[in-house]
Amino acid sequence: MDLGLQGKRALVTGSTAGIGFATAKLLAAEGASVIVNGCEALARAVPAVDILVNNVGIFEPKPFEEIPDEDWLRFFEVNVMSGVRLARRYLAGMRAKNWGSIVFVSSESALQIPVEMVHYGMTKTAQLAVARGIAETTAGTGITVNSVLPGPTASEGVALFVEQMAKARGVDFKAMEQEFFATARPSSLLRRCGSTAESCAPSFEPA
């Protein structure tokens, strides 16, 4: 495919593994110059980008009653505010060119809050609100702001999560995956973890 990204500059946060790495590979294959990173401080060394993919995020299963204020604030800081700060930094440059793409990698958990990590779901819902709000400010321009909502993805972090649950239950990975989708994600149509390639942000070309 040709997304018209030849010569464009892209920043993908949390791009050393998982969906972020798959997204970076896709953008590079389309001719974009991709800044692969796992460190937020790198943004200070990058004055402008054409494409911003807010992918960095953390998750941790924990019963609601056991989630302290510190965890709620930490999840919001990493999953939401990192994207807010980067969008704020780069939007003016996109406006000057009247071209740009900002993508928030949210999750199906934004709409179907997972009972095992309510704090994570809250941040994914917040990302939708932020993306929609920014999109309203760019209406009628060459800048697009979108959210993507992938389901459970076979990233390194999720694989480790499933492996830990399998070990605790004394079952193998496949059995644990099947149980997870039967009990925790019964609405899933795939009934399996998607690959990182399936889950990476699909479109970056402004309309």
Wavefront OBJ file of the C-alpha trace (Angstrom):
o trace
v 0.000 0.000 0.000
v 1.012 3.624 -0.359
v -0.040 5.875 2.488
v 1.812 8.867 1.054
v 4.304 8.995 3.914
v 7.554 9.204 1.951
v 9.805 11.729 3.658
v 7.491 12.265 6.637
v 8.878 12.180 10.156
v 7.149 9.998 12.745
v 7.503 9.586 16.500
v 6.103 6.394 17.993
v 6.242 6.249 21.780
v 6.872 2.933 23.498
v 8.147 1.574 20.202
v 10.812 -0.903 21.241
v 8.333 -3.786 21.413
v 4.723 -4.830 20.860
v 2.228 -2.661 18.978
v 4.615 0.301 19.019
v 7.372 -1.636 17.281
v 4.923 -3.048 14.713
v 3.648 0.465 14.029
v 7.187 1.799 13.620
v 7.984 -0.967 11.123
v 4.830 -0.202 9.136
v 5.646 3.511 8.979
v 9.253 2.827 7.979
v 8.090 0.469 5.226
v 5.931 3.314 3.898
v 8.962 5.583 3.619
v 8.621 7.600 6.806
v 11.627 8.471 8.937
v 10.724 6.832 12.244
v 12.063 7.775 15.660
v 12.012 4.517 17.629
v 12.209 5.044 21.363
v 11.222 3.915 24.808
v 12.169 7.142 26.596
v 9.869 10.208 26.853
v 12.891 12.498 27.244
v 13.742 11.880 23.582
v 10.886 14.173 22.581
v 12.858 17.124 23.876
v 15.524 16.405 21.260
v 12.963 16.189 18.433
v 11.620 19.659 17.564
v 8.906 18.604 15.102
v 7.209 15.536 13.657
v 4.563 14.948 11.000
v 3.135 11.835 12.647
v 2.738 11.196 16.368
v 1.645 7.786 17.627
v 0.907 7.837 21.353
v 1.418 4.166 22.122
v 3.312 4.078 25.409
v 1.291 2.543 28.203
v 1.359 0.395 31.320
v -1.079 -2.147 32.742
v -1.297 -4.317 35.805
v -4.125 -6.544 37.012
v -5.204 -5.669 40.540
v -8.518 -5.925 42.421
v -10.272 -2.553 42.561
v -10.277 -2.449 46.359
v -6.489 -2.842 46.366
v -5.636 -0.070 43.881
v -4.161 2.842 45.883
v -4.333 6.489 44.829
v -0.691 6.300 43.787
v -1.464 3.654 41.160
v -4.399 5.610 39.754
v -2.191 8.696 39.401
v 0.754 6.735 37.974
v -1.411 5.087 35.311
v -2.986 8.417 34.363
v 0.417 10.092 34.187
v 1.928 7.460 31.882
v -1.036 6.415 29.756
v -2.810 9.743 29.347
v -0.565 12.686 30.159
v 2.348 11.428 28.040
v 0.105 11.715 24.977
v -1.354 15.042 26.088
v 2.113 16.543 26.460
v 3.413 15.268 23.130
v 0.300 16.314 21.204
v 0.559 19.773 22.767
v 4.237 19.957 21.799
v 3.832 18.979 18.152
v 0.396 20.291 17.165
v 1.557 23.843 16.464
v 4.111 22.593 13.926
v 1.458 20.474 12.218
v -0.844 23.493 12.062
v 1.939 25.536 10.437
v 2.246 22.894 7.681
v -1.487 22.134 7.630
v -0.529 18.445 7.640
v -0.199 15.947 10.398
v -1.494 12.836 12.064
v -1.891 12.131 15.766
v -2.924 8.636 16.787
v -3.779 7.516 20.304
v -3.413 3.768 20.750
v -6.261 3.184 23.179
v -7.866 -0.220 23.741
v -11.185 -2.041 23.691
v -10.832 -1.660 27.448
v -11.886 1.964 26.946
v -15.422 0.747 26.280
v -15.435 -2.579 28.110
v -13.685 -1.760 31.353
v -11.784 -4.849 32.556
v -12.778 -5.831 36.075
v -9.233 -7.001 36.785
v -7.722 -3.559 36.083
v -10.276 -0.772 36.321
v -7.550 1.872 36.581
v -6.156 0.827 33.183
v -9.616 0.993 31.604
v -10.108 4.483 32.999
v -6.972 5.733 31.233
v -8.014 4.162 27.926
v -11.403 5.921 28.121
v -9.620 9.180 28.903
v -7.518 8.781 25.756
v -10.682 8.670 23.654
v -11.875 11.917 25.218
v -8.533 13.638 24.657
v -8.277 12.468 21.042
v -11.840 13.540 20.235
v -11.312 16.913 21.872
v -8.118 17.613 19.929
v -9.791 16.419 16.716
v -12.534 18.996 17.229
v -9.876 21.722 17.273
v -8.398 20.545 13.949
v -11.687 20.120 12.068
v -11.425 21.356 8.479
v -7.621 21.207 8.403
v -5.133 18.729 6.965
v -4.529 17.317 10.439
v -6.256 14.189 11.681
v -6.497 12.966 15.263
v -7.697 9.401 15.781
v -7.928 6.624 18.337
v -7.498 2.934 17.659
v -8.964 0.348 20.011
v -7.141 -2.973 19.657
v -8.196 -5.951 21.705
v -5.788 -8.157 23.673
v -2.575 -8.319 21.677
v 0.236 -10.860 21.712
v 2.869 -8.351 22.783
v 5.709 -9.223 25.101
v 3.896 -7.681 28.067
v 0.637 -9.532 27.461
v 2.464 -12.800 26.813
v 4.226 -12.455 30.169
v 0.887 -11.640 31.836
v -0.744 -14.790 30.420
v 2.309 -16.920 31.253
v 2.205 -15.739 34.870
v -1.498 -16.544 35.139
v -0.906 -19.962 33.552
v 1.874 -20.751 36.002
v -0.279 -19.705 38.950
v -3.113 -21.948 37.723
v -0.839 -24.848 36.807
v -1.939 -24.935 33.147
v -0.197 -24.320 29.836
v -0.259 -21.038 27.901
v -2.895 -22.111 25.364
v -5.277 -23.359 28.037
v -4.855 -20.120 29.986
v -5.491 -18.036 26.860
v -8.695 -19.969 26.145
v -9.865 -19.554 29.733
v -9.096 -15.828 29.664
v -11.253 -15.248 26.599
v -14.041 -17.484 27.875
v -14.276 -15.753 31.255
v -12.647 -12.301 31.114
v -13.218 -11.347 27.443
v -16.336 -13.290 26.352
v -17.292 -10.514 23.898
v -14.148 -11.099 21.818
v -14.913 -12.242 18.292
v -11.357 -13.427 17.644
v -11.226 -15.422 20.901
v -7.456 -15.161 20.765
v -4.801 -12.492 21.119
v -4.291 -10.496 17.956
v -0.798 -10.174 16.545
v 1.038 -6.873 16.922
v 0.772 -6.391 13.146
v -3.014 -6.821 13.319
v -3.274 -4.366 16.179
v -0.980 -1.560 15.046
v -2.479 1.749 14.024
v -3.903 1.185 10.505
v -3.995 4.625 8.919
v -1.892 7.756 9.135
v -2.849 9.664 5.988
v -4.907 12.786 6.689
v -8.145 13.010 4.720
l 1 2 3 4 5 6 7 8 9 10 11 12 13 14 15 16 17 18 19 20 21 22 23 24 25 26 27 28 29 30 31 32 33 34 35 36 37 38 39 40 41 42 43 44 45 46 47 48 49 50 51 52 53 54 55 56 57 58 59 60 61 62 63 64 65 66 67 68 69 70 71 72 73 74 75 76 77 78 79 80 81 82 83 84 85 86 87 88 89 90 91 92 93 94 95 96 97 98 99 100 101 102 103 104 105 106 107 108 109 110 111 112 113 114 115 116 117 118 119 120 121 122 123 124 125 126 127 128 129 130 131 132 133 134 135 136 137 138 139 140 141 142 143 144 145 146 147 148 149 150 151 152 153 154 155 156 157 158 159 160 161 162 163 164 165 166 167 168 169 170 171 172 173 174 175 176 177 178 179 180 181 182 183 184 185 186 187 188 189 190 191 192 193 194 195 196 197 198 199 200 201 202 203 204 205 206 207
